[in-house]
Amino acid sequence: MDEQAKLERVYGYPFGDIYRNYLAKVERKGHTREELDDVLG
């Protein structure tokens, strides 16, 4: 897969899916949704 195809795949991901993945990860590491929102905002 070339670089352009990889970028198109990443940019095509819905933000809601990415957010859920980030949220699950930060909660596993003992952080909160509010902390994630602070970082993303």
All heavy atoms as TSV, in Angstrom:
chain	resi	resn	atom	element	x	y	z
A	1	MET	N	N	0.863	-1.183	0.000
A	1	MET	CA	C	0.000	0.000	0.000
A	1	MET	C	C	0.900	1.233	0.000
A	1	MET	O	O	1.785	1.359	0.831
A	1	MET	CB	C	-0.888	-0.045	1.247
A	1	MET	CG	C	-1.886	1.068	1.312
A	1	MET	SD	S	-2.970	1.009	2.763
A	1	MET	CE	C	-4.132	-0.224	2.266
A	2	ASP	N	N	0.649	2.128	-0.912
A	2	ASP	CA	C	1.482	3.323	-0.983
A	2	ASP	C	C	1.028	4.358	0.051
A	2	ASP	O	O	-0.009	4.217	0.698
A	2	ASP	CB	C	1.474	3.906	-2.386
A	2	ASP	CG	C	0.137	4.491	-2.803
A	2	ASP	OD1	O	-0.873	4.251	-2.119
A	2	ASP	OD2	O	0.110	5.195	-3.821
A	3	GLU	N	N	1.828	5.375	0.216
A	3	GLU	CA	C	1.591	6.388	1.246
A	3	GLU	C	C	0.260	7.109	1.042
A	3	GLU	O	O	-0.480	7.366	1.999
A	3	GLU	CB	C	2.743	7.394	1.247
A	3	GLU	CG	C	2.747	8.306	2.437
A	3	GLU	CD	C	3.013	7.592	3.757
A	3	GLU	OE1	O	3.685	6.548	3.752
A	3	GLU	OE2	O	2.530	8.088	4.791
A	4	GLN	N	N	-0.069	7.435	-0.195
A	4	GLN	CA	C	-1.321	8.137	-0.485
A	4	GLN	C	C	-2.523	7.283	-0.085
A	4	GLN	O	O	-3.482	7.784	0.505
A	4	GLN	CB	C	-1.401	8.507	-1.970
A	4	GLN	CG	C	-2.623	9.310	-2.336
A	4	GLN	CD	C	-2.654	10.676	-1.679
A	4	GLN	OE1	O	-1.623	11.271	-1.423
A	4	GLN	NE2	N	-3.835	11.160	-1.395
A	5	ALA	N	N	-2.480	6.006	-0.379
A	5	ALA	CA	C	-3.588	5.116	-0.029
A	5	ALA	C	C	-3.739	5.010	1.487
A	5	ALA	O	O	-4.856	4.960	2.004
A	5	ALA	CB	C	-3.359	3.744	-0.644
A	6	LYS	N	N	-2.626	4.991	2.209
A	6	LYS	CA	C	-2.680	4.940	3.673
A	6	LYS	C	C	-3.341	6.192	4.228
A	6	LYS	O	O	-4.181	6.119	5.129
A	6	LYS	CB	C	-1.272	4.803	4.258
A	6	LYS	CG	C	-0.652	3.455	4.062
A	6	LYS	CD	C	0.742	3.429	4.659
A	6	LYS	CE	C	1.473	2.165	4.307
A	6	LYS	NZ	N	2.849	2.160	4.826
A	7	LEU	N	N	-2.965	7.358	3.701
A	7	LEU	CA	C	-3.552	8.613	4.162
A	7	LEU	C	C	-5.050	8.668	3.874
A	7	LEU	O	O	-5.835	9.096	4.723
A	7	LEU	CB	C	-2.847	9.804	3.516
A	7	LEU	CG	C	-1.433	10.097	4.005
A	7	LEU	CD1	C	-0.813	11.221	3.187
A	7	LEU	CD2	C	-1.426	10.429	5.475
A	8	GLU	N	N	-5.446	8.216	2.711
A	8	GLU	CA	C	-6.868	8.219	2.369
A	8	GLU	C	C	-7.647	7.321	3.321
A	8	GLU	O	O	-8.759	7.644	3.728
A	8	GLU	CB	C	-7.066	7.777	0.929
A	8	GLU	CG	C	-6.610	8.817	-0.069
A	8	GLU	CD	C	-6.676	8.330	-1.503
A	8	GLU	OE1	O	-7.223	7.227	-1.752
A	8	GLU	OE2	O	-6.174	9.050	-2.377
A	9	ARG	N	N	-7.060	6.197	3.696
A	9	ARG	CA	C	-7.714	5.277	4.621
A	9	ARG	C	C	-7.868	5.915	5.998
A	9	ARG	O	O	-8.930	5.838	6.619
A	9	ARG	CB	C	-6.901	3.993	4.726
A	9	ARG	CG	C	-7.518	2.966	5.609
A	9	ARG	CD	C	-6.723	1.690	5.570
A	9	ARG	NE	N	-7.263	0.765	6.542
A	9	ARG	CZ	C	-6.603	-0.239	7.062
A	9	ARG	NH1	N	-5.368	-0.476	6.679
A	9	ARG	NH2	N	-7.164	-1.029	7.944
A	10	VAL	N	N	-6.824	6.568	6.473
A	10	VAL	CA	C	-6.872	7.220	7.789
A	10	VAL	C	C	-7.876	8.359	7.781
A	10	VAL	O	O	-8.694	8.484	8.687
A	10	VAL	CB	C	-5.474	7.730	8.195
A	10	VAL	CG1	C	-5.549	8.626	9.417
A	10	VAL	CG2	C	-4.543	6.553	8.454
A	11	TYR	N	N	-7.844	9.201	6.753
A	11	TYR	CA	C	-8.745	10.350	6.694
A	11	TYR	C	C	-10.192	9.919	6.478
A	11	TYR	O	O	-11.108	10.680	6.765
A	11	TYR	CB	C	-8.311	11.339	5.627
A	11	TYR	CG	C	-7.035	12.073	5.972
A	11	TYR	CD1	C	-6.001	12.184	5.065
A	11	TYR	CD2	C	-6.870	12.649	7.219
A	11	TYR	CE1	C	-4.827	12.861	5.388
A	11	TYR	CE2	C	-5.712	13.320	7.553
A	11	TYR	CZ	C	-4.697	13.418	6.630
A	11	TYR	OH	O	-3.541	14.084	6.967
A	12	GLY	N	N	-10.412	8.729	6.000
A	12	GLY	CA	C	-11.761	8.239	5.782
A	12	GLY	C	C	-12.420	7.694	7.029
A	12	GLY	O	O	-13.610	7.401	7.043
A	13	TYR	N	N	-11.662	7.553	8.130
A	13	TYR	CA	C	-12.195	7.022	9.380
A	13	TYR	C	C	-13.115	8.029	10.040
A	13	TYR	O	O	-12.741	9.194	10.205
A	13	TYR	CB	C	-11.025	6.756	10.336
A	13	TYR	CG	C	-10.889	5.314	10.783
A	13	TYR	CD1	C	-10.484	4.338	9.901
A	13	TYR	CD2	C	-11.143	4.958	12.103
A	13	TYR	CE1	C	-10.338	3.045	10.307
A	13	TYR	CE2	C	-10.999	3.660	12.525
A	13	TYR	CZ	C	-10.597	2.699	11.620
A	13	TYR	OH	O	-10.470	1.414	12.034
A	14	PRO	N	N	-14.292	7.604	10.465
A	14	PRO	CA	C	-15.174	8.530	11.201
A	14	PRO	C	C	-14.555	8.907	12.543
A	14	PRO	O	O	-14.000	8.044	13.245
A	14	PRO	CB	C	-16.457	7.731	11.406
A	14	PRO	CG	C	-16.378	6.583	10.457
A	14	PRO	CD	C	-14.926	6.330	10.206
A	15	PHE	N	N	-14.641	10.187	12.932
A	15	PHE	CA	C	-14.024	10.637	14.176
A	15	PHE	C	C	-14.599	9.899	15.376
A	15	PHE	O	O	-13.890	9.617	16.339
A	15	PHE	CB	C	-14.194	12.146	14.368
A	15	PHE	CG	C	-13.551	12.638	15.635
A	15	PHE	CD1	C	-12.175	12.759	15.721
A	15	PHE	CD2	C	-14.319	12.925	16.750
A	15	PHE	CE1	C	-11.575	13.186	16.882
A	15	PHE	CE2	C	-13.725	13.366	17.926
A	15	PHE	CZ	C	-12.355	13.492	17.988
A	16	GLY	N	N	-15.880	9.554	15.338
A	16	GLY	CA	C	-16.508	8.838	16.449
A	16	GLY	C	C	-15.838	7.509	16.737
A	16	GLY	O	O	-15.696	7.102	17.894
A	17	ASP	N	N	-15.413	6.814	15.696
A	17	ASP	CA	C	-14.718	5.539	15.879
A	17	ASP	C	C	-13.355	5.760	16.527
A	17	ASP	O	O	-12.952	5.012	17.417
A	17	ASP	CB	C	-14.525	4.820	14.548
A	17	ASP	CG	C	-15.835	4.315	13.965
A	17	ASP	OD1	O	-16.859	4.293	14.696
A	17	ASP	OD2	O	-15.836	3.938	12.780
A	18	ILE	N	N	-12.663	6.775	16.075
A	18	ILE	CA	C	-11.348	7.077	16.635
A	18	ILE	C	C	-11.486	7.493	18.091
A	18	ILE	O	O	-10.720	7.058	18.955
A	18	ILE	CB	C	-10.645	8.176	15.808
A	18	ILE	CG1	C	-10.374	7.663	14.396
A	18	ILE	CG2	C	-9.358	8.628	16.482
A	18	ILE	CD1	C	-9.924	8.722	13.428
A	19	TYR	N	N	-12.483	8.319	18.384
A	19	TYR	CA	C	-12.708	8.794	19.752
A	19	TYR	C	C	-12.973	7.621	20.686
A	19	TYR	O	O	-12.428	7.558	21.784
A	19	TYR	CB	C	-13.864	9.792	19.776
A	19	TYR	CG	C	-14.131	10.367	21.139
A	19	TYR	CD1	C	-13.368	11.432	21.610
A	19	TYR	CD2	C	-15.118	9.855	21.961
A	19	TYR	CE1	C	-13.588	11.977	22.864
A	19	TYR	CE2	C	-15.350	10.388	23.215
A	19	TYR	CZ	C	-14.584	11.446	23.661
A	19	TYR	OH	O	-14.804	11.978	24.902
A	20	ARG	N	N	-13.815	6.686	20.265
A	20	ARG	CA	C	-14.108	5.513	21.105
A	20	ARG	C	C	-12.851	4.720	21.393
A	20	ARG	O	O	-12.650	4.235	22.514
A	20	ARG	CB	C	-15.151	4.620	20.439
A	20	ARG	CG	C	-16.568	5.124	20.593
A	20	ARG	CD	C	-17.567	4.062	20.186
A	20	ARG	NE	N	-17.421	3.675	18.791
A	20	ARG	CZ	C	-18.116	4.187	17.800
A	20	ARG	NH1	N	-19.028	5.104	18.039
A	20	ARG	NH2	N	-17.927	3.784	16.567
A	21	ASN	N	N	-11.994	4.566	20.392
A	21	ASN	CA	C	-10.741	3.835	20.599
A	21	ASN	C	C	-9.830	4.570	21.582
A	21	ASN	O	O	-9.239	3.952	22.469
A	21	ASN	CB	C	-10.011	3.622	19.275
A	21	ASN	CG	C	-10.731	2.660	18.369
A	21	ASN	OD1	O	-11.502	1.815	18.825
A	21	ASN	ND2	N	-10.502	2.783	17.081
A	22	TYR	N	N	-9.700	5.883	21.414
A	22	TYR	CA	C	-8.901	6.681	22.348
A	22	TYR	C	C	-9.471	6.595	23.756
A	22	TYR	O	O	-8.743	6.436	24.728
A	22	TYR	CB	C	-8.861	8.150	21.930
A	22	TYR	CG	C	-7.732	8.513	20.997
A	22	TYR	CD1	C	-7.978	9.281	19.877
A	22	TYR	CD2	C	-6.423	8.134	21.264
A	22	TYR	CE1	C	-6.947	9.639	19.014
A	22	TYR	CE2	C	-5.390	8.492	20.414
A	22	TYR	CZ	C	-5.665	9.235	19.295
A	22	TYR	OH	O	-4.651	9.597	18.459
A	23	LEU	N	N	-10.782	6.708	23.895
A	23	LEU	CA	C	-11.421	6.677	25.204
A	23	LEU	C	C	-11.162	5.342	25.905
A	23	LEU	O	O	-10.813	5.318	27.091
A	23	LEU	CB	C	-12.923	6.928	25.072
A	23	LEU	CG	C	-13.711	6.955	26.365
A	23	LEU	CD1	C	-13.157	8.027	27.311
A	23	LEU	CD2	C	-15.178	7.188	26.076
A	24	ALA	N	N	-11.297	4.254	25.192
A	24	ALA	CA	C	-11.040	2.946	25.784
A	24	ALA	C	C	-9.591	2.851	26.265
A	24	ALA	O	O	-9.320	2.331	27.350
A	24	ALA	CB	C	-11.347	1.837	24.777
A	25	LYS	N	N	-8.677	3.365	25.482
A	25	LYS	CA	C	-7.268	3.295	25.850
A	25	LYS	C	C	-6.955	4.132	27.077
A	25	LYS	O	O	-6.275	3.672	27.991
A	25	LYS	CB	C	-6.392	3.745	24.679
A	25	LYS	CG	C	-4.918	3.602	24.957
A	25	LYS	CD	C	-4.085	3.882	23.729
A	25	LYS	CE	C	-2.627	3.612	24.018
A	25	LYS	NZ	N	-1.811	3.665	22.810
A	26	VAL	N	N	-7.451	5.376	27.118
A	26	VAL	CA	C	-7.136	6.222	28.270
A	26	VAL	C	C	-7.788	5.689	29.540
A	26	VAL	O	O	-7.198	5.780	30.619
A	26	VAL	CB	C	-7.496	7.713	28.049
A	26	VAL	CG1	C	-6.722	8.299	26.902
A	26	VAL	CG2	C	-8.967	7.934	27.861
A	27	GLU	N	N	-8.971	5.095	29.417
A	27	GLU	CA	C	-9.614	4.514	30.597
A	27	GLU	C	C	-8.842	3.293	31.095
A	27	GLU	O	O	-8.736	3.078	32.300
A	27	GLU	CB	C	-11.072	4.173	30.298
A	27	GLU	CG	C	-11.940	5.414	30.205
A	27	GLU	CD	C	-13.377	5.124	29.841
A	27	GLU	OE1	O	-13.666	4.027	29.308
A	27	GLU	OE2	O	-14.218	6.005	30.091
A	28	ARG	N	N	-8.302	2.492	30.180
A	28	ARG	CA	C	-7.466	1.352	30.582
A	28	ARG	C	C	-6.238	1.820	31.347
A	28	ARG	O	O	-5.741	1.129	32.227
A	28	ARG	CB	C	-6.995	0.558	29.349
A	28	ARG	CG	C	-7.960	-0.437	28.823
A	28	ARG	CD	C	-7.302	-1.427	27.859
A	28	ARG	NE	N	-6.448	-0.821	26.861
A	28	ARG	CZ	C	-6.831	-0.432	25.653
A	28	ARG	NH1	N	-8.090	-0.555	25.290
A	28	ARG	NH2	N	-5.977	0.090	24.801
A	29	LYS	N	N	-5.757	2.996	30.998
A	29	LYS	CA	C	-4.557	3.535	31.641
A	29	LYS	C	C	-4.874	4.377	32.866
A	29	LYS	O	O	-3.990	5.016	33.428
A	29	LYS	CB	C	-3.744	4.337	30.626
A	29	LYS	CG	C	-3.191	3.451	29.523
A	29	LYS	CD	C	-2.308	4.224	28.587
A	29	LYS	CE	C	-1.694	3.305	27.561
A	29	LYS	NZ	N	-0.506	2.632	28.040
A	30	GLY	N	N	-6.154	4.382	33.288
A	30	GLY	CA	C	-6.526	5.043	34.524
A	30	GLY	C	C	-6.858	6.521	34.415
A	30	GLY	O	O	-6.885	7.225	35.411
A	31	HIS	N	N	-7.128	6.992	33.216
A	31	HIS	CA	C	-7.482	8.397	33.021
A	31	HIS	C	C	-8.972	8.521	32.739
A	31	HIS	O	O	-9.673	7.526	32.594
A	31	HIS	CB	C	-6.661	9.011	31.888
A	31	HIS	CG	C	-5.192	9.004	32.170
A	31	HIS	ND1	N	-4.589	9.926	32.988
A	31	HIS	CD2	C	-4.211	8.161	31.763
A	31	HIS	CE1	C	-3.295	9.662	33.063
A	31	HIS	NE2	N	-3.045	8.596	32.327
A	32	THR	N	N	-9.463	9.741	32.645
A	32	THR	CA	C	-10.896	9.970	32.475
A	32	THR	C	C	-11.227	10.553	31.111
A	32	THR	O	O	-10.346	11.038	30.389
A	32	THR	CB	C	-11.410	10.954	33.543
A	32	THR	OG1	O	-10.787	12.223	33.321
A	32	THR	CG2	C	-11.116	10.475	34.950
A	33	ARG	N	N	-12.525	10.534	30.819
A	33	ARG	CA	C	-13.016	11.129	29.578
A	33	ARG	C	C	-12.724	12.626	29.557
A	33	ARG	O	O	-12.382	13.184	28.521
A	33	ARG	CB	C	-14.518	10.894	29.464
A	33	ARG	CG	C	-15.155	11.552	28.261
A	33	ARG	CD	C	-16.652	11.409	28.260
A	33	ARG	NE	N	-17.042	10.035	28.097
A	33	ARG	CZ	C	-17.680	9.570	27.015
A	33	ARG	NH1	N	-18.007	10.378	26.047
A	33	ARG	NH2	N	-17.985	8.299	26.926
A	34	GLU	N	N	-12.859	13.274	30.706
A	34	GLU	CA	C	-12.604	14.715	30.776
A	34	GLU	C	C	-11.157	15.029	30.410
A	34	GLU	O	O	-10.875	16.017	29.735
A	34	GLU	CB	C	-12.929	15.250	32.167
A	34	GLU	CG	C	-14.407	15.289	32.478
A	34	GLU	CD	C	-14.983	13.923	32.850
A	34	GLU	OE1	O	-14.220	13.026	33.288
A	34	GLU	OE2	O	-16.210	13.750	32.686
A	35	GLU	N	N	-10.216	14.201	30.872
A	35	GLU	CA	C	-8.813	14.416	30.521
A	35	GLU	C	C	-8.600	14.269	29.022
A	35	GLU	O	O	-7.870	15.049	28.411
A	35	GLU	CB	C	-7.918	13.442	31.298
A	35	GLU	CG	C	-7.858	13.725	32.767
A	35	GLU	CD	C	-7.098	12.668	33.539
A	35	GLU	OE1	O	-7.440	11.474	33.416
A	35	GLU	OE2	O	-6.169	13.042	34.274
A	36	LEU	N	N	-9.250	13.274	28.423
A	36	LEU	CA	C	-9.134	13.078	26.977
A	36	LEU	C	C	-9.698	14.290	26.248
A	36	LEU	O	O	-9.075	14.789	25.301
A	36	LEU	CB	C	-9.865	11.812	26.545
A	36	LEU	CG	C	-9.944	11.564	25.037
A	36	LEU	CD1	C	-8.554	11.404	24.439
A	36	LEU	CD2	C	-10.803	10.343	24.745
A	37	ASP	N	N	-10.855	14.762	26.686
A	37	ASP	CA	C	-11.469	15.921	26.025
A	37	ASP	C	C	-10.593	17.166	26.143
A	37	ASP	O	O	-10.502	17.944	25.203
A	37	ASP	CB	C	-12.844	16.187	26.619
A	37	ASP	CG	C	-13.856	15.104	26.242
A	37	ASP	OD1	O	-13.593	14.337	25.299
A	37	ASP	OD2	O	-14.907	15.042	26.906
A	38	ASP	N	N	-9.918	17.327	27.284
A	38	ASP	CA	C	-8.999	18.452	27.447
A	38	ASP	C	C	-7.863	18.370	26.434
A	38	ASP	O	O	-7.480	19.370	25.835
A	38	ASP	CB	C	-8.421	18.498	28.862
A	38	ASP	CG	C	-9.418	19.012	29.886
A	38	ASP	OD1	O	-10.427	19.632	29.486
A	38	ASP	OD2	O	-9.182	18.784	31.080
A	39	VAL	N	N	-7.321	17.177	26.254
A	39	VAL	CA	C	-6.200	17.013	25.332
A	39	VAL	C	C	-6.646	17.245	23.889
A	39	VAL	O	O	-5.968	17.915	23.128
A	39	VAL	CB	C	-5.576	15.595	25.476
A	39	VAL	CG1	C	-4.593	15.308	24.371
A	39	VAL	CG2	C	-4.911	15.455	26.834
A	40	LEU	N	N	-7.803	16.717	23.535
A	40	LEU	CA	C	-8.277	16.854	22.164
A	40	LEU	C	C	-8.788	18.259	21.860
A	40	LEU	O	O	-8.768	18.685	20.705
A	40	LEU	CB	C	-9.392	15.837	21.872
A	40	LEU	CG	C	-8.959	14.378	21.856
A	40	LEU	CD1	C	-10.164	13.480	21.648
A	40	LEU	CD2	C	-7.905	14.119	20.812
A	41	GLY	N	N	-9.219	18.953	22.900
A	41	GLY	CA	C	-9.774	20.302	22.683
A	41	GLY	C	C	-8.702	21.298	22.658
A	41	GLY	O	O	-8.391	22.097	21.901
